[in-house]
Amino acid sequence: MDTKQKYELMMDASKLLRSLSDVVESIAIANKDTTYIEADAKVIEEKQAKALVEDKKLNLEDVRSVLAKLSQHGKTAEVKELIVKFGGTKLSDVPKGNYSQLLKEAEEIKID
């Protein structure tokens, strides 16, 4: 093998190494983004799990006591609107899964 062939071989190897380096860099960037997406998905799943646990802890009596307090302070109309908004004509008709959100909105009602 003469010097010119060695030179061309080394130049080809150099080009191949650059290409390989670009591929490895692209893979690294793709995995970095995937890691963030997976981490974000995990955070969302944890929040949803906490919400489910929170919903299971709430019962009709918990919600009723908060809404009764509002009604006693003249907020009966607002209480009825919340009950209807969350799927009932009376509190016992509201699905248990809606208790958490119903309570959040009930807490936003100001008592004079």
C-alpha positions as CSV (number, residue, x, y, z in Angstrom):
1,M,0.0,0.0,0.0
2,D,1.5,3.3,-1.0
3,T,1.4,6.6,0.8
4,K,-1.5,8.0,-1.2
5,Q,-3.7,5.0,-0.4
6,K,-2.9,5.2,3.3
7,Y,-3.8,8.9,3.2
8,E,-7.1,8.2,1.5
9,L,-7.9,5.4,3.9
10,M,-7.2,7.6,6.9
11,M,-9.3,10.4,5.4
12,D,-12.2,8.0,4.9
13,A,-11.8,6.7,8.5
14,S,-11.9,10.3,9.7
15,K,-15.1,11.1,7.8
16,L,-16.7,7.9,9.1
17,L,-15.7,8.9,12.7
18,R,-17.3,12.3,12.2
19,S,-20.5,10.7,10.9
20,L,-20.5,8.3,13.8
21,S,-20.0,11.2,16.2
22,D,-23.0,13.0,14.7
23,V,-25.2,9.9,15.0
24,V,-24.2,9.4,18.7
25,E,-24.9,13.1,19.4
26,S,-28.3,12.9,17.8
27,I,-29.1,9.8,19.8
28,A,-28.0,11.5,23.0
29,I,-30.2,14.6,22.3
30,A,-33.2,12.3,21.5
31,N,-32.8,10.4,24.7
32,K,-32.4,13.7,26.7
33,D,-35.8,14.9,25.4
34,T,-37.4,11.5,26.1
35,T,-36.1,11.6,29.7
36,Y,-37.8,14.9,30.3
37,I,-41.0,13.7,28.7
38,E,-40.9,10.6,30.8
39,A,-40.2,12.6,33.9
40,D,-43.1,15.0,33.2
41,A,-45.4,12.0,32.6
42,K,-44.4,10.6,35.9
43,V,-45.2,13.9,37.7
44,I,-48.6,14.0,36.1
45,E,-49.3,10.4,37.1
46,E,-48.3,11.1,40.7
47,K,-50.6,14.1,40.8
48,Q,-53.5,12.0,39.4
49,A,-52.8,9.3,41.9
50,K,-52.8,11.8,44.8
51,A,-56.1,13.2,43.5
52,L,-57.6,9.7,43.4
53,V,-56.5,9.0,46.9
54,E,-57.9,12.4,48.0
55,D,-61.2,11.6,46.3
56,K,-61.5,8.3,48.1
57,K,-60.9,9.9,51.4
58,L,-63.8,12.3,50.9
59,N,-67.2,11.2,51.8
60,L,-70.7,12.6,51.6
61,E,-70.6,13.9,55.1
62,D,-67.4,15.9,54.5
63,V,-69.0,17.6,51.5
64,R,-72.3,18.1,53.3
65,S,-70.7,19.8,56.3
66,V,-69.0,22.4,54.1
67,L,-72.0,23.0,52.0
68,A,-74.3,23.3,55.1
69,K,-72.0,25.9,56.5
70,L,-72.3,27.9,53.3
71,S,-76.1,27.6,53.3
72,Q,-76.3,28.8,56.9
73,H,-74.4,31.9,55.8
74,G,-76.9,32.7,53.1
75,K,-75.2,31.0,50.2
76,T,-77.9,28.5,49.4
77,A,-78.3,29.5,45.8
78,E,-74.6,29.1,45.2
79,V,-74.6,25.7,46.9
80,K,-77.5,24.6,44.6
81,E,-75.6,25.8,41.6
82,L,-72.5,23.7,42.6
83,I,-74.6,20.6,43.1
84,V,-76.2,20.9,39.7
85,K,-72.8,21.8,38.1
86,F,-71.3,18.6,39.5
87,G,-74.1,16.3,38.3
88,G,-76.9,16.2,40.8
89,T,-80.2,17.7,41.8
90,K,-79.4,17.0,45.4
91,L,-76.0,16.4,47.1
92,S,-76.5,12.6,47.3
93,D,-76.8,12.5,43.5
94,V,-73.4,14.0,42.9
95,P,-70.8,11.3,41.9
96,K,-68.2,10.7,44.6
97,G,-65.5,11.4,42.0
98,N,-66.6,15.0,41.8
99,Y,-66.4,15.7,45.6
100,S,-62.9,17.0,45.5
101,Q,-63.5,19.5,42.7
102,L,-66.9,20.5,44.3
103,L,-65.2,21.2,47.6
104,K,-62.5,23.3,45.9
105,E,-65.1,25.5,44.2
106,A,-67.1,25.6,47.4
107,E,-64.1,27.0,49.3
108,E,-63.9,29.8,46.8
109,I,-67.3,31.1,47.8
110,K,-66.8,34.0,50.2
111,I,-68.9,34.1,53.4
112,D,-69.9,37.7,54.2
